[in-house]
Amino acid sequence: MTLKVRHYECAECGKTEDALRWNYEAPPACHGPMREVAKVASFGHSANVIQDSIPGGLMIEHGICNADGTPRRFDSKKEIREAARAAGWTQSGDTPKPRGDRWV
């Protein structure tokens, strides 16, 4: 037994209907027999992917800048994390780990 939203189309009038139904239930009534049709889900992007790269880069002026004090450009979050780790800084909630950690 499967309860899900099913998509129906009337064979005579062409009316479409979406209904939450069990798989053993009869289709809804209309002018003629309604048949279940497959509806393609939309695809194109993922909901939870966060990229590591920073488009256009990020100029950091304090803390992990160049040795002479000039701003330094970073193109990914990983580069920022590695530079901060090398300088002895950590992000909030992050603990310093040796270079060979499993996420590098």
Phi, psi and omega in degrees: 000128181230124176259119178203169176284123180247148184250124183241153176222135179282134181288335184264309185263345178083005180296138177249151181210137174252129183219140175279111186217156172281159181289342180268353181282149177287151178297158179296160182270151177206202178295330179220190180290136176263139179240150180281133179240151177277135179245123183283128177286150180279138179238173176148325179207154180270153184277333190233026178266125178247121184283154179272331183287155178244104182302126180084351179078172180224124179270123178250125187260342184227152174086293182241040178279184178295163183298329181274002177094359178281152179300148180242138181264134177239137181255355177211160179291329179295319178299318179297315181298317180292319179294320178294318179297318179294328180273356180091010179264153174227155174280160181302123179087351180270143177250145178295133180234155177295162184305328185274025180294160189287350182262002182277000000 
